[in-house]
Amino acid sequence: MSVFLKKLSADDGIDIYEMLQEIPKDENGFLNSVHDKTFEEYKQWLIYNEAFSKTTDLVDGWKVPTSTFWLYVDDKPVGIGRIRHFLTAKLLEEGGHAGYAIRPNERHKGYGTLLLKNLVTEARKLNIDKMLLTIQNQNLYSLRVAIANRGVIERKNEIRNFVWIDC
C-alpha cells in the first residue's frame, strides 16, 4: 500500500474534485466549501487556497493562514486535512490547528489516523510545537484518531473535547 500526503496545488484535478463532492458540506464541524460547487468554482477555490497558504498574517482581519493537504492511498485521494498556521483566541475555543475528513466510502480503514499522523509532521514544519484539535463530543471516531496520534484531552465542555498533540 502506497500512502502519501500532497499539498494543495492550483493544478489539482478531477480526482480531488470528485472526492470533495463526496465529503459532506458540514460534518462534525469540518466545513467543505467545495461540496456542490462546479468544477470551475473548484479550480478558483484551489487558486485562492494555494495563495492563502502562503500568507503570514490575518486576512480580512480574522482568517488565519491555512495549508490544505490531500491524503492519497494507492494513488487515489481518500482524505483532506487542513492546518492553521497559528491560532486566534476564538480558534483556541472553536477550531484548533487542524481539521480533516475522509471520503465516506474509505472510512473505518485507518486512513484518518494516517492523515492526522502526516498532518502532525507538516505542523512541525510550520514551527507548531503543540497542535490543538477541538473535537465535537459526538465525534468518537475523530477522538480515537487523535488519541492514537498521542493526543491528550486537556479539557472538555458541553460541545467539544480539547485535544493537544505534541509535534
Secondary structure as UniProt FT lines:
FT   STRAND          3..7
FT   TURN            10..11
FT   HELIX           14..22
FT   STRAND          26..27
FT   TURN            28..29
FT   STRAND          30..31
FT   TURN            33..36
FT   HELIX           39..52
FT   TURN            53..54
FT   TURN            60..62
FT   STRAND          66..73
FT   TURN            74..75
FT   STRAND          76..84
FT   HELIX           89..93
FT   TURN            94..95
FT   STRAND          98..102
FT   HELIX           104..106
FT   HELIX           111..125
FT   TURN            126..127
FT   STRAND          130..136
FT   TURN            137..138
FT   HELIX           140..148
FT   TURN            149..150
FT   STRAND          152..156
FT   STRAND          160..166
//
